[in-house]
Amino acid sequence: MQLSFFDHAMKYQGGKKSMKFLNEMKEIIPFEAIEKILIEKNVYKPNKGKTTKPSIPSKILIGSLFLQNWYGLSDPMTEELIHDRISFRKFLDIKDEDTIADETTICKFRNKLIKEELLGDIFEEVKRCICLKDE
């Protein structure tokens, strides 16, 4: 399959320092384990294979919260920069055809995590993973 211009840009672009950091974090964050917990706690409902509008992948939602934390971003700015920054799109594994979470979706997702007392636990687990990597 031939690469589209977008695919080519995604493959070869992105700030070196930003990409290095985000690539390291992408390897450390246990996205699949977090998704499993979110499904168990009924915070996230994937609808893969269903005919309804597909849900935004949990990795995009979870990763958006980490980007907000690391870069001090508001919900609107997070949405804007995910559309704009190649390094953010690579970190979130966003393809050209993927739906990007809007600011309201990001806010609602974060509030669900807070309500279920999961947000702090997720960040603590990732901190633990970072510490284990550094040992």
Helices and strands as residue ranges (DSSP letters): H 5-12, H 16-28, H 31-40, H 58-71, H 75-84, H 86-91, H 103-115, H 119-134
